[in-house]
Amino acid sequence: MTDKAAKPAGKSLRHRSRELAVQGIYQWRMGGTEPREIEKSVRDEKSLGRYDAALYTLLLHGVVEHHQSLVTALEPHMERSLKELSPIEFSILLLGAFELIHNLEVPYRVVINESVELAKTFGGTDGHKFVNGVLDKLAAVARSMEVNAG
């Protein structure tokens, strides 16, 4: 996977952490690399720019730890089978699902927006629309009080 998102000016540290987390999740899923190894390699790489290391660690390890429950939460909201998804879009969905379910201090709209932006950066042409639709449906279930209040 190429790094199309090499720290342009103006990106927040939290957004950069999500970019790195998606890349790490992809690397874990596709290559079986252990999360600690991925995290060490990111920490050691000086050209990645600044990011929120605590958020990055939370996201990478959280998705790996809760992988199966995240898949279970996502499946009812997808019109395609998991085998039909691009590996990067699936990695973005896992990250978004983790934040919707386990990172409750981040507003659901921010989670969805960040995921859509990641899909625009790393995914296919219309992948961001699919990511938006799936996470919007998941948010209605996982954050129903917040969604209904807003």
Secondary structure, DSSP 4 states (H G I P E B T S, - for coil): ---S----TT--HHHHHHHHHHHHHHHHHHH---HHHHHHHHHH-GGG----HHHHHHHHHHHHHTHHHHHHHHGGG-SS-GGGS-HHHHHHHHHHHHHHHH-TTS-HHHHHHHHHHHHHHHS-TTHHHHHHHHHHHHHHHHTHHHHHH-
